[in-house]
Amino acid sequence: MSTPDQGFTEFFRKCLPVVTRTLTALSGDSRVVEDIAQDAMVIARHRWHDIHAYDKPEAWVLKVAIRLMRRWQQRDRETPVAELPDVPEPSGEAEALHAALRELSPRHRETVALHHLLGYSVSEIAAVLTVGESTVRTHLTRGRAELRRILGGSDE
């Protein structure tokens, strides 16, 4: 007989890379992304008895991870840190897109990334970010327009 706990290992294997990629696209700060993603998965493990039955448990983990990232970013802005050595970033089209995403406001960045990188629907994004669907549509429209401007495309 299998227990809900046994399904967590497989969920962890599938979900952790998704959460890590999403947070990397949203923040670009690789020094904390893995820690935040793992913290979100630890929280998911403790709540697994509830979330394993959700339609999209990974959406719940993303919600937690995004909240943890916001908290970290807030603390990071308030706390001076020592200079870290420059680490070369990957080049190419994906990095250009990630760099452009990081220039968006946090809500536009989260909405665009969830929709275009993870394929979440408007209603799924609304649930993850705990906002209305009309707010998600507005953030998507404005975020896309801003990305076009940043990447040098037309804003029409």
C-alpha positions as CSV (number, residue, x, y, z in Angstrom):
1,M,0.0,0.0,0.0
2,S,1.4,3.4,-0.9
3,T,1.2,6.4,1.3
4,P,1.0,10.0,0.2
5,D,4.5,10.5,1.5
6,Q,5.9,8.1,-1.1
7,G,4.7,10.3,-3.9
8,F,6.7,13.3,-2.6
9,T,10.0,12.0,-3.8
10,E,8.8,11.9,-7.4
11,F,7.1,15.2,-7.0
12,F,10.3,16.7,-5.6
13,R,12.3,15.4,-8.6
14,K,9.9,16.9,-11.1
15,C,9.1,20.2,-9.3
16,L,12.4,21.4,-8.0
17,P,13.9,22.1,-11.4
18,V,10.7,23.9,-12.5
19,V,10.8,26.1,-9.4
20,T,14.5,26.7,-9.7
21,R,14.2,27.7,-13.4
22,T,11.3,30.0,-12.6
23,L,13.0,31.8,-9.8
24,T,16.2,32.2,-11.9
25,A,14.2,33.8,-14.6
26,L,12.4,36.0,-12.1
27,S,15.4,37.1,-10.0
28,G,18.6,36.3,-11.9
29,D,20.3,36.0,-8.5
30,S,21.7,32.5,-8.6
31,R,23.3,32.7,-5.2
32,V,19.9,32.4,-3.5
33,V,17.6,30.8,-6.0
34,E,18.5,27.2,-5.1
35,D,18.1,27.9,-1.4
36,I,14.7,29.5,-1.9
37,A,13.6,26.7,-4.1
38,Q,14.7,24.1,-1.6
39,D,13.1,26.0,1.2
40,A,9.8,26.0,-0.7
41,M,10.1,22.2,-1.2
42,V,10.8,21.7,2.5
43,I,7.6,23.6,3.3
44,A,5.8,21.5,0.6
45,R,7.1,18.3,2.3
46,H,5.7,19.4,5.6
47,R,2.3,20.1,4.0
48,W,2.4,17.2,1.5
49,H,-0.5,15.5,3.3
50,D,-2.7,18.4,2.1
51,I,-1.1,19.5,-1.2
52,H,-0.7,16.1,-2.8
53,A,-4.4,16.1,-3.6
54,Y,-4.4,19.5,-5.3
55,D,-4.9,19.7,-9.1
56,K,-1.6,21.4,-9.5
57,P,0.5,21.0,-6.4
58,E,3.5,22.6,-8.2
59,A,1.4,25.8,-8.4
60,W,1.2,25.9,-4.6
61,V,5.0,25.4,-4.4
62,L,5.6,28.2,-6.9
63,K,3.3,30.5,-4.8
64,V,5.4,29.7,-1.7
65,A,8.7,30.1,-3.6
66,I,7.7,33.5,-5.0
67,R,6.6,34.7,-1.6
68,L,9.9,33.5,-0.1
69,M,11.8,35.2,-2.9
70,R,9.9,38.5,-2.4
71,R,10.8,38.4,1.3
72,W,14.5,37.7,0.5
73,Q,14.5,40.6,-2.0
74,Q,13.0,42.9,0.6
75,R,15.6,41.9,3.2
76,D,18.4,42.1,0.7
77,R,17.4,45.7,-0.2
78,E,17.5,46.6,3.5
79,T,20.8,44.9,4.3
80,P,24.1,46.0,2.9
81,V,26.2,43.1,1.6
82,A,29.8,42.8,0.7
83,E,30.7,42.9,-3.0
84,L,30.7,39.5,-4.6
85,P,33.1,38.7,-7.4
86,D,31.6,39.1,-10.9
87,V,30.5,35.7,-12.3
88,P,30.0,35.6,-16.1
89,E,26.4,35.0,-17.0
90,P,25.4,32.6,-19.8
91,S,25.2,34.2,-23.1
92,G,22.5,33.8,-25.8
93,E,18.9,34.5,-26.5
94,A,17.7,32.9,-23.2
95,E,19.9,35.1,-21.1
96,A,18.8,38.2,-23.1
97,L,15.2,37.3,-22.3
98,H,15.9,36.6,-18.6
99,A,17.8,39.9,-18.4
100,A,14.8,41.7,-20.0
101,L,12.4,39.9,-17.6
102,R,14.4,41.2,-14.6
103,E,13.9,44.8,-15.8
104,L,10.1,44.4,-15.4
105,S,8.3,45.2,-12.2
106,P,8.0,42.2,-9.9
107,R,4.3,41.5,-10.7
108,H,4.8,41.9,-14.5
109,R,7.8,39.7,-14.3
110,E,6.1,37.0,-12.3
111,T,3.0,37.0,-14.5
112,V,4.9,36.9,-17.8
113,A,7.2,34.2,-16.6
114,L,4.4,32.0,-15.3
115,H,2.5,32.4,-18.5
116,H,5.2,32.1,-21.1
117,L,7.9,30.0,-19.4
118,L,5.6,27.6,-17.6
119,G,2.5,27.8,-19.7
120,Y,0.1,28.6,-16.9
121,S,-3.3,29.9,-17.8
122,V,-4.7,33.2,-16.6
123,S,-6.8,31.5,-14.0
124,E,-3.8,29.4,-12.8
125,I,-1.6,32.5,-12.5
126,A,-4.4,34.3,-10.6
127,A,-4.5,31.4,-8.1
128,V,-0.7,31.3,-7.7
129,L,-0.3,35.1,-7.3
130,T,-3.6,35.5,-5.4
131,V,-4.9,38.2,-7.6
132,G,-7.9,38.5,-9.9
133,E,-7.9,37.2,-13.5
134,S,-8.4,40.8,-14.9
135,T,-5.3,41.8,-12.9
136,V,-3.3,39.0,-14.5
137,R,-4.5,40.0,-18.0
138,T,-3.5,43.6,-17.3
139,H,0.0,42.5,-16.0
140,L,0.4,40.3,-19.1
141,T,-0.5,43.0,-21.5
142,R,1.7,45.6,-19.8
143,G,4.6,43.2,-19.2
144,R,4.6,42.1,-22.9
145,A,4.6,45.7,-24.1
146,E,7.5,46.5,-21.7
147,L,9.4,43.4,-22.9
148,R,9.0,44.5,-26.5
149,R,10.3,47.9,-25.6
150,I,13.3,46.5,-23.7
151,L,14.2,44.0,-26.4
152,G,13.9,46.7,-29.1
153,G,10.7,45.5,-30.8
154,S,7.8,47.7,-31.7
155,D,5.2,48.5,-29.0
156,E,2.2,48.3,-31.3
